[in-house]
Amino acid sequence: MFHIPYSGRHHVERLPGAPALQLEGLVARYPGSEVVALQGVQLILPAGVRAALVGPNGSGKSTLLKVVAGLLRPQAGSIRIYGQPVGACHHRVAYLPQRGEVDWRFPVTVERMVLAGRYVHLGWLRQPKRADREQVHMVLEQLGLAALAQRQISQLSGGQQQRALLARALVQEAELLLLDEPLSAVDAASRAIIAGVLDQLSSQGKTALVATHHLDRLAEEYDHVFALEDGLLRDLPAAQMSLELV
């Protein structure tokens, strides 16, 4: 149910001044298919920005995020995270899957689900400490979920489930967040909370790459917009992209 990218690899330090993410000639297939989703994708994502990843359904947005997260292997190309080879900075990367990819019937509370995000630091054999639980409670407060900490995840609304997934990503204290449709099927209150969190992350120098099909507020909510279509990626200013895609 829960994905911990790059588990078991050694941590290394980021290179000073390096972009948060750099892709060169990335080629990858759709999961379980021989069809190529990404055809020589090039991308440089500066640190500390909010970037939207847009494109038609099936264009490869989720595939790109999963490749960067280490959940899928590319066929060619290179990936560097803060200047280091992919995997070396795995503790600096948090991945949020689409809500539909999670089995919400799994018998676990909101608090335990979010606590799973700390295992990238703990490993699977060490028990969470007081500081880990305090970090979880702080993030639950930030996302308006503190009162639901002991509720089963199956009892959450769609917006609450999406916020719980984001909470699990945030407790990793990652510097690069890969978010797959975090605003899908959420209410206005949840969308405002999530947008506020993205603003806070950017002000803290953290970076978010967000796959989204919400095109109405690109200029207000993102610094960069990357459009993926036919396996190719292009980078345009958010304001220009809003005009092209509306």
Secondary structure, DSSP 8 states (H G I E B T S, - for coil): ----TTTT-------TT--SEEEEEEEEE-TTSSSEEEEEEEEEE-TT-EEEEE-STTSSHHHHHHHHHTSS--SEEEEEETTEETTTTGGGEEEE--GGGS-TTS--BHHHHHHGGGHHHH-SSS---HHHHHHHHHHHHHTT-GGGTTSBGGGS-HHHHHHHHHHHHHTTT-SEEEEESTTTT--HHHHHHHHHHHHHHHHTT-EEEEE----TTHHHH-SEEEEEETTEEEEE-HHHHHHHH-
